[in-house]
């Protein structure tokens, strides 16, 4: 019995032959040497005991380099979270400094359109960066564009603190300009960092390592909180002032202009410290081998990283070896959004984009309740009870407390448990619990928050007769299960599901869908919430959005415990456009051929065979 194949790749006297589109070996060979392309292993064991590139990566022990890679790759998310944490307090201070209107008898505040511009322009930049750098990461390689994103982030974070202008609006305009490009750099880090870490990590701990990269957001939040507290406290002591109620003019210290600039600029320093290490990182072996087709270079790079002998070359009986090649066959490979891609990965991409989109609508819409959360939880007094810099200090303190209690632990629960219980249960459970807690908040919002204190009340706080502790607990649980749930898994799974040549692009598309949801959450939903009744309706609607996330999660398969090649289908050699040439005979004859793209490849003899 001979297997039918349109292309058969074999050596003249190879010890075994792998057929391109069939799992049946030559009948004359022992069963132990038969290799099915549908089996989990993507490359055969080496004759001299040395491991293949992918096997080495999948089975590698956790080393210092893996932890260093987490820090290097996570700096984009550190900067992202640092900026998002600080910008709330910064906009409050900018409002007091530049937009005070004495006729209102209230502290200065940013007009809604300007506030939305400052906070939202970074989201638009992030969306654009995710799409652009995601595509570029597949075209040029992960390493080649990785340094660009970091330089963009560092430069624009520094420039944000140097925003200038002769009028308040011109200062805001330059700030928005730099924040757009800051977001652009941060957006590029989403697909590149996720893909780099997933392609470096071993199978057993891959989820935890990619989650740890994303959890650098938690570190960014903590550092941002500490920096904002220290800087604002130092200025409070150096430049004391009465609260707004006592002196509406002197309560806004001019020195506050330095506070927000220092806080924004400091976020660039940790990221800048990792620039050298980004330049020294080698290209991922999977990109070099599967996309570029250079197995020798991939093996050499990974040997340095893993500090062990890695070779994809089986030894011959005579002590010499021939290199097994995997070369892209342009006639059988499929492109992004081709019919074959849609058939193989269409539902996967729909699942990753839809779940990330739905999550960010709900997650960013939670920001609309922050103006009530802190006062109603009695973590923050009325604005008139504080001076300008004091408001930054107390707001940062309140945000840091909730982050420590809910947001940050959620990240690290994911890191610890994702490779034990899987991506699918964490995402499904997270969406479901977020839906439940947001439904409770929506139906009981006014009861939990309390009513506005009467004008003659001597209370320092804005709301009275509520249930501040329960309100804070429900809000905190929602944030906790967002991070120990879909906020982490939607970042991880797209870096595992797709073939290497599309991996960065598909992750960028998924992430951009999420940022589109964030834009809807931050602007569209918030614009329809001018009063308490509208807020209640909005939160109820968001509970339904999370419930939709539960159903779309069913489109996303579990990826735990499997190699990237098995998950993406790259071990099915007849379907993904890769042809394996594996031989032990040192006399295998190959010829060089130029393919249609001008890329040199090795071409083995082809036999047209029929079933007999």
Secondary structure, DSSP 8 states (H G I E B T S, - for coil): ----BSSEE--TT-S--EESS-----TTS-GGG---TTSS-SS---TTS---HHHHHHH----HHHHHHHHHHHHHHHHHHHHHHHHHHHHHHHHHHH---GGGTS-----HHHHHHHHHHHHHHHHHHHHHHHHHHHHT-HHHHHHHHHHHHHHHHHHHHT---SSHHHHHHHHHHHHHHHHHHHHHHHHHHHHHHHHHS-TTTHHHHHHHHHTHHHHHHHHHHHHHHHHHHHHHHHS----TTT-TTTTS-TTHHHHHHHHHHHHHHHHHHTHHHHHH----HHIIIIIS--HHHHHHHHHHHHTS----EEE-TTS-EEE-EEEE-TTT---TTSHHHHHHHHHHHHHHHHHHHHHHHHHHHGGGGHHHHHHHTTSS--GGGS-HHHHHHHHHHHHHHHIIIIIHHHHHHHHHHHHHH-HHHHHHHHHHHHHHHHHHHHHTHHHHH-EE--TT---SSSEESS-HHHHHHHHHHHHHHHHTTHHHHHHHHHHHHS-HHHHHHHHHHHHHHHHHHHHIIIIIIHHT-SSHHHHHHHHHHHHHHHHHHHHHHTTS---TTS-HHHHHTTT-TTTTTEEEE----TT---EEEE-TTS-EEEE-----B---
